[in-house]
């Protein structure tokens, strides 16, 4: 939005359903000169605003009209430095509600009711509750996913006896927090009436007079709002109904009332950052933990949105991949916001050489991609869409470490990466880096088959206490994929000073979060989302039935393109099982490249391999899993990414990336404080499960279902599934609190 023009009144005119409204007549007239000539505003096409320049001080009457709508007017106090007024217009005869002094027309829906289920209710229970409302003649409408996450639903009634009885029945349910008639519904949000208003009186109105005016309309005061001038939060007996707006309108007609507005309930539209990477649509796991919302929280707090460039994540695995010490994958070749290289260090502790030139496989680069693949990197010549995908902490730096062979070598590597000298006797062991890693993520099974060694315990204790200048490093380990106890299968993950990470996933409905059936369990700390199960020996991404994690591969070894080289369309329908497709031209395709049919992440979209050069536009491909209509967009490019990664190997780096965002929000957090925040903000899937291993225990170790106390720990999920948005929000609040305490007094 452009800066406010000095000395100019800007008037925003909106249609209640269609947005910015051109062709309106906007006039301004001095209140103390009613017979004088008014000033007519001009329309600025660039901003879609109406402008009046050179307006003098004083009270003015601002009137807005349009041939297709009602007219509206109100008195305003013009600020000579420049100001903005908003009008919302609608067809004549529509009811309205107020947002402050702005009238908002709306189209009433006598057949719709909005419901907010109680926040303590698990999402699966909210879904079940909706299904039980059929006896009231209620049918659920589709709403956006972020609305459902907020436990908000919109229901349509097929009954003819009005909304009051339905709303009253809903409000009587113990699982319903609010219910009322809908006033706003679009593809982003929903708002509905409660039985409450907020009323602001003129400053001269006394408390007794306000009480008299409210009582005359059967309004009861709930509280006086100390932060909103002479304002009162009030309620009216009976169920919420559109008639409450008549009460508000009557109050707004009074000269003693500045405004009276309904206290609406509903779902907020999340203000999140969507990275411009081509494959963002497929990153369901990063969206599920709220990484995009966490990035917005950081930006709103004045921090780098995608994480701090000062935070380093060490990826201990098979290597990120490099050539001559230069990262091979485009996600790791660039710089972070500080100008520093994305990769802080690559080192092979197996061979004691710089770089990750001899990776064992592509596992390490896949792990690194989930933790910290760069957001918004434009690497293809002339590209307008960023390369590939983004990790949980895309502006944090990474170390790529190939681990040594013995447990002592492994311990030395961790101690070195944390910035210390382990006094290794191995010739060629590197000097400690200038600054150590803050977060470690490891998706391999050190020490499997036996309990955790004393060496490993000492190393982990040292990192958790002495790392990061005494604040403690955060060490994440995958729990493993055998469906068994971590105690000996993944002893590092089961240790109290590490962050053992199990896997959650989505059920066959594509919505309900459950335990991943392969995930190891036991004394794990947390969990994070990953794939649901193998199909034909591999994770399969085919929503809503199957989900897998998307990440990086060694260049050319994936099943998913990272940038588009060729864009084409299907010229005829393709059926499930087809091994050829017909394209508009097929020009530019390369054998072995990957074709993406449909949009990234969309249901029914899929990738297939180009099996040979096209003949008359017909291309041989792998057997299609889905039908595709003629006109489907087909994109082709080099296969540097994959949509078939998973296991706790994907869960651990996702949780580690979230932890890096916490340190970005507050770098002074200790290891114990990070642990507390991640625990306190975690989501607890399957809270009602009765499995003797996986059931939730309260803070005394008693089954929560028995004690009635809040769930605290499950051997399936640890303390819960990480919630990036909630955790970053709490970390930012902690940082603000600490700063406030440090302010000088007096």
C-alpha positions in Angstrom: 0.0 0.0 0.0 1.4 3.4 -0.9 2.1 5.9 1.9 -0.7 8.2 3.0 -0.5 11.5 1.0 0.0 14.5 3.2 -3.0 16.8 3.4 -5.2 14.4 1.4 -8.3 12.7 2.4 -8.5 9.2 0.9 -11.8 7.4 0.8 -12.0 3.7 0.2 -15.4 2.6 -1.2 -16.1 -1.1 -1.2 -19.0 -3.2 -2.3 -19.9 -5.7 0.5 -19.5 -8.6 -1.9 -17.3 -7.4 -4.8 -14.5 -5.4 -3.2 -13.3 -1.9 -4.5 -16.1 0.0 -6.1 -15.5 2.4 -9.0 -18.0 4.8 -10.3 -19.1 6.2 -6.9 -19.8 9.8 -6.2 -17.9 11.0 -3.1 -18.5 14.5 -1.8 -17.3 16.5 1.2 -19.1 19.5 2.7 -18.3 21.6 5.8 -20.8 21.0 8.5 -20.8 24.6 9.6 -21.5 25.7 6.0 -24.4 23.5 4.9 -25.3 25.7 2.0 -21.8 26.0 0.7 -20.5 24.1 -2.3 -19.2 20.6 -1.6 -15.9 19.2 -2.9 -16.1 16.2 -5.1 -13.4 13.5 -4.8 -11.5 12.2 -7.8 -10.9 8.5 -8.4 -7.3 7.3 -8.5 -7.1 4.1 -10.6 -3.8 3.0 -9.3 -5.0 2.8 -5.7 -8.7 2.4 -6.3 -9.3 5.2 -3.8 -11.1 8.5 -4.0 -9.0 11.5 -3.2 -9.7 15.0 -1.9 -6.7 17.3 -1.6 -6.3 20.5 0.4 -9.1 19.9 2.8 -9.2 22.4 5.7 -9.6 21.5 9.4 -13.0 21.1 11.0 -16.1 18.9 10.9 -17.2 17.7 7.5 -20.0 15.7 6.1 -18.7 12.9 3.9 -21.3 11.4 1.6 -20.8 8.4 -0.8 -23.3 7.1 -3.3 -23.3 4.7 -6.3 -26.0 3.9 -8.9 -26.2 0.2 -7.9 -26.2 0.6 -4.1 -27.5 2.5 -1.2 -25.9 5.8 -0.2 -24.1 6.4 3.1 -22.8 9.5 5.0 -21.2 10.4 8.2 -19.5 13.4 9.9 -15.7 13.2 10.1 -13.0 15.3 11.6 -10.5 15.9 8.8 -6.8 15.7 9.7 -4.8 18.2 7.7 -1.9 15.8 7.7 -4.0 13.3 5.7 -6.5 10.6 6.7 -8.4 7.7 5.3 -12.1 6.8 5.6 -13.8 3.6 4.6 -17.3 3.0 3.3 -19.0 -0.3 2.6 -22.0 -0.1 0.3 -24.7 -2.7 -0.6 -28.0 -3.0 -2.4 -30.9 -1.0 -0.9 -32.8 -2.8 1.8 -30.0 -5.0 3.2 -29.4 -5.1 6.9 -26.1 -4.0 8.3 -23.8 -4.2 11.3 -21.1 -1.8 12.5 -17.4 -2.1 12.7 -16.8 1.1 14.7 -18.5 3.8 12.8 -18.5 2.0 9.5 -21.8 0.4 8.4 -21.3 -3.1 6.8 -24.3 -4.3 4.7 -24.7 -8.1 4.5 -27.0 -10.6 3.0 -28.7 -12.5 5.8 -28.8 -16.3 5.6 -31.7 -17.7 7.5 -30.5 -21.2 6.6 -27.0 -21.0 8.0 -25.6 -21.1 11.6 -22.0 -20.8 12.6 -20.6 -22.9 15.4 -17.4 -22.8 17.5 -16.6 -26.0 19.3 -14.7 -25.8 22.5 -10.9 -25.4 22.1 -10.3 -28.3 24.5 -12.1 -30.6 22.1 -9.9 -32.7 19.8 -10.4 -32.0 16.2 -11.6 -35.6 15.6 -14.2 -35.1 18.4 -15.3 -31.9 16.7 -15.8 -33.7 13.5 -17.8 -36.4 15.2 -19.9 -33.8 17.0 -20.8 -32.3 13.6 -21.9 -35.7 12.4 -24.2 -36.1 15.4 -26.2 -32.9 14.6 -28.2 -34.5 11.8 -31.1 -35.0 14.2 -31.4 -31.2 14.2 -31.6 -31.1 10.5 -28.1 -29.7 10.1 -25.7 -30.4 7.2 -22.1 -29.2 7.3 -20.8 -26.8 4.6 -17.3 -27.0 3.3 -15.0 -24.4 4.9 -11.3 -23.7 4.4 -8.9 -25.9 6.2 -7.6 -23.1 8.5 -11.2 -22.5 9.6 -11.6 -26.1 10.6 -8.3 -25.9 12.5 -9.9 -23.2 14.7 -12.8 -25.6 15.5 -15.2 -23.5 13.5 -18.0 -25.0 11.3 -20.8 -23.6 9.2 -24.0 -25.7 9.2 -27.1 -25.4 6.9 -30.5 -26.2 8.3 -33.2 -27.9 6.4 -35.8 -27.1 9.0 -38.4 -24.4 8.5 -39.0 -23.3 12.1 -36.3 -20.6 12.2 -32.8 -20.3 13.6 -33.6 -19.4 17.2 -34.6 -22.9 18.2 -31.5 -24.4 16.4 -29.1 -21.9 18.0 -30.6 -22.5 21.4 -30.2 -26.3 21.0 -26.6 -25.8 19.9 -25.7 -23.5 22.8 -27.0 -26.1 25.2 -24.4 -28.7 24.1 -21.4 -29.0 26.4 -19.0 -29.2 23.4 -20.2 -26.0 21.8 -18.7 -22.7 22.9 -20.6 -20.3 20.5 -23.4 -20.6 17.9 -25.2 -17.9 16.0 -26.5 -16.6 12.7 -23.9 -16.0 10.0 -23.1 -12.5 8.8 -19.9 -13.1 6.8 -18.9 -16.1 4.9 -16.3 -16.4 2.1 -13.4 -18.6 1.0 -11.2 -17.2 3.7 -13.2 -16.7 6.9 -16.6 -16.9 8.6 -18.1 -14.6 11.2 -21.4 -15.0 13.1 -23.4 -13.2 15.8 -23.2 -13.9 19.5 -25.6 -12.5 22.1 -23.2 -9.6 22.9 -22.5 -6.1 21.8 -19.7 -3.6 22.4 -21.1 -0.1 22.9 -19.0 3.1 23.0 -20.8 6.1 24.4 -19.7 9.7 24.0 -17.3 10.8 26.6 -19.9 13.1 28.3 -22.2 10.2 29.0 -22.1 9.2 32.7 -22.1 5.6 33.9 -25.6 6.0 35.3 -26.9 7.4 31.9 -25.2 4.6 30.0 -26.8 2.0 32.3 -30.2 3.6 31.7 -29.8 3.5 27.9 -28.7 -0.1 28.0 -31.4 -1.3 30.4 -34.0 0.3 28.2 -33.0 -2.2 25.5 -32.7 -5.2 27.9 -28.9 -5.2 27.7 -26.9 -6.3 30.7 -23.4 -5.0 31.3 -20.7 -7.7 31.4 -17.8 -5.3 32.0 -16.5 -1.9 31.2 -13.6 -2.0 28.8 -10.7 0.0 30.3 -8.8 0.2 27.0 -11.6 1.5 24.8 -12.8 4.8 26.3 -16.3 5.0 27.5 -17.2 1.5 26.3 -19.2 -1.4 27.7 -19.3 -5.1 26.8 -23.0 -6.1 27.1 -25.2 -9.1 26.5 -28.9 -9.6 25.8 -31.0 -12.5 27.1 -31.9 -15.3 24.6 -30.1 -16.9 21.7 -28.1 -14.8 19.2 -30.3 -13.6 16.4 -30.4 -11.0 13.6 -32.7 -8.9 15.8 -29.7 -8.0 17.9 -28.6 -5.8 15.0 -31.9 -3.9 15.3 -30.9 -3.1 18.9 -27.5 -2.0 17.8 -29.0 0.2 15.0 -31.3 1.9 17.5 -28.3 2.7 19.8 -26.3 4.0 16.8 -29.1 6.5 16.1 -28.5 8.1 19.4 -26.3 11.2 19.6 -25.0 9.8 22.9 -23.6 6.7 21.2 -20.4 6.8 19.2 -20.9 3.3 17.9 -22.5 0.0 18.9 -21.2 -3.2 17.2 -21.8 -6.9 17.6 -19.2 -9.0 19.3 -18.8 -11.5 16.4 -17.5 -15.0 16.7 -15.9 -17.1 14.0 -12.6 -17.9 12.5 -9.8 -15.5 11.8 -8.0 -15.5 8.5 -4.4 -16.5 9.3 -1.9 -13.9 8.1 0.9 -16.2 7.1 3.8 -16.1 4.8 3.6 -18.3 1.7 7.0 -18.7 0.2 7.1 -18.4 -3.6 8.7 -21.8 -4.1 7.2 -24.0 -6.9 6.5 -27.0 -4.7 5.0 -25.1 -1.7 1.6 -26.6 -2.4 2.9 -30.1 -1.6 4.5 -29.3 1.8 1.5 -30.4 3.9 3.8 -31.3 6.8 5.3 -27.8 7.1 1.8 -26.3 6.9 0.5 -28.7 9.5 3.0 -27.6 12.1 2.2 -24.0 11.3 5.7 -23.1 9.9 4.1 -20.4 7.6 2.3 -18.8 10.6 5.5 -19.0 12.6 7.3 -17.1 9.8 4.7 -14.4 10.0 5.0 -14.1 13.8 8.7 -13.6 13.3 8.2 -10.9 10.6 5.6 -9.1 12.7 8.0 -9.0 15.6 10.7 -7.4 13.4 12.8 -10.5 13.1 13.9 -12.2 9.8 10.8 -14.0 8.7 12.3 -17.3 7.7 14.6 -17.6 10.8 17.8 -15.9 11.9 20.9 -16.2 9.7 22.9 -16.5 13.0 21.3 -19.8 13.9 23.1 -22.9 12.5 21.6 -26.3 12.1 24.0 -29.2 11.9 22.7 -32.1 9.8 24.4 -35.3 10.9 23.8 -37.9 8.2 25.1 -39.2 5.0 26.1 -35.8 3.7 24.3 -33.0 1.9 26.3 -33.5 -1.3 29.0 -31.3 -2.8 31.5 -31.1 -5.6 34.9 -29.7 -4.7 33.4 -28.6 -1.4 30.7 -26.6 -3.2 27.1 -27.7 -2.3 25.6 -29.6 -5.3 22.0 -28.8 -4.6 20.5 -25.4 -5.6 18.8 -25.1 -2.2 22.1 -24.9 -0.4 24.3 -22.9 -2.9 23.1 -19.4 -2.1 23.3 -17.0 0.8 21.1 -16.2 3.8 19.8 -12.7 4.6 23.0 -11.6 6.2 25.0 -12.3 3.1 26.7 -15.3 4.7 26.8 -18.6 2.7 23.8 -20.8 3.3 26.2 -23.7 4.2 28.4 -22.8 7.2 30.6 -25.9 6.9 30.7 -29.3 5.1 32.9 -31.9 6.6 33.4 -35.6 6.2 34.3 -37.2 9.5 34.6 -40.6 8.0 37.5 -39.5 5.8 38.4 -36.3 7.7 38.2 -34.2 4.6 36.4 -31.0 3.8 33.2 -31.2 1.9 30.5 -33.8 1.4 31.8 -35.0 -2.0 31.3 -38.7 -1.3 27.9 -39.0 0.1 26.6 -42.5 1.0 23.2 -41.8 -0.5 20.7 -39.0 -0.9 19.3 -39.4 2.6 21.3 -36.5 4.1 20.2 -33.9 1.5 16.6 -34.9 2.0 16.9 -34.4 5.8 18.6 -31.1 5.2 15.9 -30.0 2.8 13.1 -30.5 5.4 15.1 -28.7 8.1 16.3 -25.7 6.1 15.9 -25.6 2.3 16.0 -22.0 1.2 12.8 -20.1 0.5 12.4 -17.9 -2.6 15.7 -18.8 -4.4 15.5 -17.9 -8.1 18.1 -20.1 -9.7 16.8 -20.8 -13.2 17.5 -18.1 -15.8 14.5 -15.9 -16.2 12.6 -17.7 -13.5 9.7 -15.9 -11.8 8.8 -18.8 -9.5 11.4 -19.8 -6.9 13.3 -23.1 -7.1 11.8 -26.2 -5.5 10.6 -26.1 -1.9 11.4 -24.6 1.5 12.4 -26.1 4.8 11.1 -25.3 8.3 13.9 -22.7 9.0 14.8 -21.6 5.5 17.0 -18.5 6.5 19.0 -20.5 9.0 22.4 -21.8 8.0 23.4 -25.5 7.9 26.4 -27.7 8.5 26.6 -30.9 6.5 28.4 -33.5 8.5 29.2 -37.1 7.4 29.6 -39.1 10.6 32.6 -41.2 11.6 32.6 -44.9 12.2 33.1 -45.4 15.9 31.0 -44.0 18.8 34.0 -42.0 19.9 34.3 -40.6 16.4 30.7 -39.7 16.5 31.0 -38.1 19.9 34.0 -36.1 18.8 32.1 -34.9 15.8 29.2 -33.5 17.9 31.6 -31.9 20.3 33.5 -30.3 17.5 30.4 -29.1 15.7 29.3 -27.4 18.9 32.4 -25.3 18.8 34.7 -27.3 21.2 38.0 -29.1 20.8 37.4 -32.8 21.6 41.2 -33.4 21.5 40.8 -36.2 19.0 43.9 -38.3 18.3 43.0 -38.8 14.7 45.5 -37.2 12.3 43.8 -34.5 10.2 41.0 -33.8 12.7 39.9 -30.2 12.0 40.3 -27.3 14.3 36.9 -26.2 15.9 34.8 -24.0 13.8 34.7 -20.3 14.7 31.2 -20.6 16.0 29.4 -23.9 16.7 26.0 -25.2 15.7 23.0 -24.4 17.7 20.7 -27.2 16.7 21.6 -30.7 15.6 19.3 -33.1 13.7 20.2 -36.7 13.2 18.1 -39.3 11.3 20.4 -42.3 11.6 20.5 -44.9 14.4 23.7 -44.5 16.3 24.3 -47.2 19.0 21.3 -49.3 17.9 21.0 -52.7 19.6 22.1 -51.6 23.1 21.4 -48.9 25.6 23.0 -45.5 25.3 26.7 -45.6 26.0 28.3 -43.6 28.8 30.4 -41.7 26.2 27.3 -40.7 24.3 25.6 -39.7 27.6 28.5 -37.5 28.5 28.6 -35.9 25.1 24.9 -35.1 25.1 25.1 -33.8 28.6 28.0 -31.5 27.6 26.2 -30.1 24.6 23.0 -29.6 26.5 24.8 -27.6 29.3 27.9 -26.0 27.8 26.9 -25.5 24.2 25.8 -22.1 22.8 27.8 -20.3 25.4 26.3 -22.1 28.3 22.7 -22.0 27.0 22.8 -25.5 25.6 22.6 -27.0 22.2 19.4 -28.7 21.0 20.0 -32.3 19.7 17.2 -33.9 17.8 17.2 -37.6 16.9 14.8 -39.6 14.9 13.0 -42.3 16.9 13.3 -45.0 14.1 10.8 -46.9 12.0 10.4 -50.3 13.5 7.2 -49.7 15.5 9.0 -50.7 18.7 10.6 -49.2 21.8 13.5 -46.8 21.3 15.3 -47.9 24.4 17.8 -50.0 22.4 16.7 -49.5 18.8 17.4 -45.7 18.9 19.1 -45.1 22.3 20.1 -41.5 21.4 16.5 -40.7 20.8 15.5 -42.1 24.1 17.9 -40.1 26.2 16.5 -37.4 28.5 19.0 -34.7 27.3 18.1 -35.2 23.6 15.0 -34.5 21.7 13.9 -37.9 20.4 11.3 -37.4 17.7 8.5 -39.8 16.8 6.3 -39.5 13.7 2.6 -38.6 13.4 0.8 -38.8 10.1 -2.7 -38.2 8.6 -5.4 -40.9 8.5 -7.1 -42.0 5.3 -9.5 -39.1 5.5 -6.5 -36.8 4.9 -7.4 -34.7 7.9 -7.2 -36.6 11.2 -3.7 -36.7 12.8 -2.7 -40.0 14.2 0.4 -42.0 15.1 2.5 -43.2 12.2 2.2 -47.0 12.5 5.9 -47.6 11.9 7.1 -45.0 14.4 9.1 -46.2 17.3 7.9 -45.2 20.7 9.0 -45.0 24.3 10.8 -42.1 26.1 10.7 -39.8 23.1 10.4 -36.1 23.6 8.2 -34.9 20.8 6.7 -35.9 17.5 6.3 -34.3 14.0 4.4 -35.3 10.9 5.7 -37.7 8.3 4.5 -40.2 5.8 1.6 -42.6 6.5 2.9 -45.9 5.2 4.7 -47.6 2.3 3.1 -48.5 -0.9 5.1 -50.9 -3.1 8.0 -50.5 -0.8 8.1 -46.7 -0.7 6.2 -43.8 0.8 3.6 -42.6 -1.6 2.1 -39.1 -1.8 -1.4 -39.4 -3.2 -3.7 -37.3 -1.1 -6.1 -37.6 0.6 -5.4 -41.3 1.0 -1.6 -41.2 1.2 0.8 -38.6 2.3 4.6 -38.4 2.1 7.2 -35.7 2.8 8.6 -33.6 0.0 12.3 -32.7 0.0 15.6 -32.5 -1.9 17.6 -35.3 -3.7 21.0 -35.3 -5.3 20.6 -33.4 -8.6 18.8 -35.6 -11.2 18.0 -38.4 -8.8 14.5 -37.4 -7.7 11.0 -38.0 -9.0 10.0 -34.3 -8.9 11.0 -31.2 -10.8 12.3 -28.2 -9.0 11.9 -25.6 -11.7 10.0 -25.6 -15.0 11.8 -25.9 -18.3 8.8 -26.9 -20.4 5.2 -26.1 -19.9 2.6 -28.0 -22.1 -1.0 -29.3 -21.8 -2.8 -32.5 -22.5 -4.5 -32.4 -25.8 -6.7 -35.4 -25.0 -7.9 -37.0 -21.8 -5.6 -39.5 -20.1 -7.0 -42.5 -18.2 -5.7 -44.3 -15.1 -3.2 -46.9 -16.1 -2.3 -45.2 -19.4 1.4 -45.3 -20.3 1.3 -42.6 -23.0 0.0 -39.0 -22.9 -0.6 -36.6 -25.8 0.9 -33.1 -25.5 0.5 -29.9 -27.5 4.0 -30.2 -28.9 6.3 -32.2 -26.6 9.1 -30.0 -27.7 12.0 -29.6 -25.3 11.3 -32.8 -23.3 14.4 -34.8 -22.2 14.3 -38.5 -21.6 14.5 -39.2 -17.8 13.1 -35.8 -16.8 10.0 -35.7 -14.7 6.6 -34.5 -15.8 4.2 -32.9 -13.2 0.6 -33.4 -14.2 -1.6 -30.9 -12.4 -0.6 -28.4 -9.8 2.0 -29.2 -7.0 0.3 -30.8 -4.0 -3.2 -30.8 -5.6 -5.3 -34.0 -5.2 -5.1 -36.1 -8.3 -1.8 -34.5 -9.4 1.1 -36.8 -10.0 4.6 -37.1 -11.4 5.7 -39.5 -14.1 9.1 -40.1 -15.9 9.6 -39.3 -19.5 10.3 -42.6 -21.1 11.4 -41.4 -24.5 11.3 -38.5 -26.8 7.8 -37.6 -28.1 6.6 -38.8 -31.4 3.9 -36.5 -32.9 3.4 -35.1 -29.4 2.8 -38.5 -27.8 5.1 -39.3 -24.9 5.8 -42.6 -23.2 5.4 -42.4 -19.4 5.0 -44.6 -16.4 1.5 -45.9 -15.7 -0.8 -43.1 -14.5 -2.4 -43.4 -11.1 -5.2 -40.9 -11.9 -7.3 -39.8 -14.9 -6.5 -36.3 -16.2 -8.8 -34.3 -18.4 -7.7 -32.6 -21.6 -6.2 -29.2 -20.9 -4.4 -30.3 -17.8 -1.2 -28.4 -17.3 2.0 -30.5 -17.7 5.3 -29.2 -16.4 8.7 -30.7 -17.1 12.1 -30.1 -15.5 15.2 -31.7 -13.9 14.4 -34.2 -11.1 16.2 -32.6 -8.2 13.4 -33.2 -5.6 11.2 -36.0 -4.3 7.7 -36.5 -2.9 8.4 -39.9 -1.4 10.5 -39.1 1.7 9.2 -40.0 5.1 9.7 -42.0 8.3 11.0 -40.4 11.5 13.9 -39.4 9.3 11.6 -36.6 8.1 10.0 -35.9 11.5 13.2 -35.1 13.3 14.6 -32.4 10.9 11.1 -30.8 10.9 11.1 -30.6 14.6 14.7 -29.3 14.6 13.8 -26.6 12.1 11.0 -25.5 14.5 13.5 -25.3 17.3 15.8 -23.1 15.1 12.8 -20.8 14.7 12.5 -20.6 18.5 16.2 -19.6 18.8 15.5 -17.0 16.0 12.8 -15.5 18.1 14.9 -15.5 21.3 18.5 -16.5 21.0 18.9 -16.3 24.8 16.6 -19.3 25.4 18.3 -22.1 27.2 18.0 -25.8 26.2 15.6 -26.3 29.2 13.5 -23.3 28.2 13.2 -24.5 24.6 12.1 -27.9 25.9 9.5 -26.3 28.1 8.1 -24.2 25.3 7.9 -27.1 22.8 6.2 -29.2 25.4 3.7 -26.6 26.5 2.7 -25.6 23.0 2.6 -29.1 21.5 -0.6 -30.5 19.9 -1.7 -33.8 21.5 -3.0 -36.2 18.7 -5.4 -39.0 19.5 -6.1 -37.8 23.1 -8.7 -40.5 23.6 -6.7 -43.5 22.5 -6.8 -46.4 24.9 -3.8 -48.3 23.8 -1.8 -49.3 26.8 1.4 -48.1 25.3 0.2 -45.0 23.5 -2.5 -43.6 25.9 -1.9 -40.2 27.3 -0.7 -39.8 30.9 -1.2 -36.8 33.1 1.6 -35.0 34.9 1.5 -37.6 37.7 1.9 -40.5 35.3 -1.8 -41.6 35.7 -3.8 -42.2 32.5 -5.5 -38.9 31.7 -8.7 -40.8 30.9 -8.8 -42.1 34.5 -7.7 -39.0 36.4 -9.5 -36.4 34.3 -6.4 -34.3 34.4 -4.9 -32.8 31.2 -2.7 -35.1 29.1 1.0 -34.5 29.4 2.9 -37.5 27.9 2.3 -40.4 25.6 4.9 -43.0 24.6 3.6 -42.7 21.1 3.9 -39.0 20.8 6.2 -37.8 23.6 4.8 -34.5 24.9 3.0 -34.0 21.6 3.4 -32.9 18.0 5.4 -29.7 17.6 3.4 -26.5 16.8 5.7 -24.0 15.2 3.3 -21.1 15.4 2.4 -21.5 19.0 6.0 -22.1 20.1 7.4 -19.1 18.2 4.7 -17.0 19.6 5.6 -18.0 23.2 9.3 -17.5 22.5 8.7 -14.0 21.3 6.6 -13.3 24.3 9.4 -14.6 26.5 12.0 -12.4 24.8 9.7 -9.3 25.2 9.2 -10.1 28.9 13.0 -10.4 29.5 13.6 -7.1 27.7 11.0 -5.4 29.8 12.6 -6.7 33.0 15.9 -5.3 31.9 14.6 -1.8 31.3 16.1 0.8 33.7 13.8 2.0 36.4 13.2 5.8 36.8 
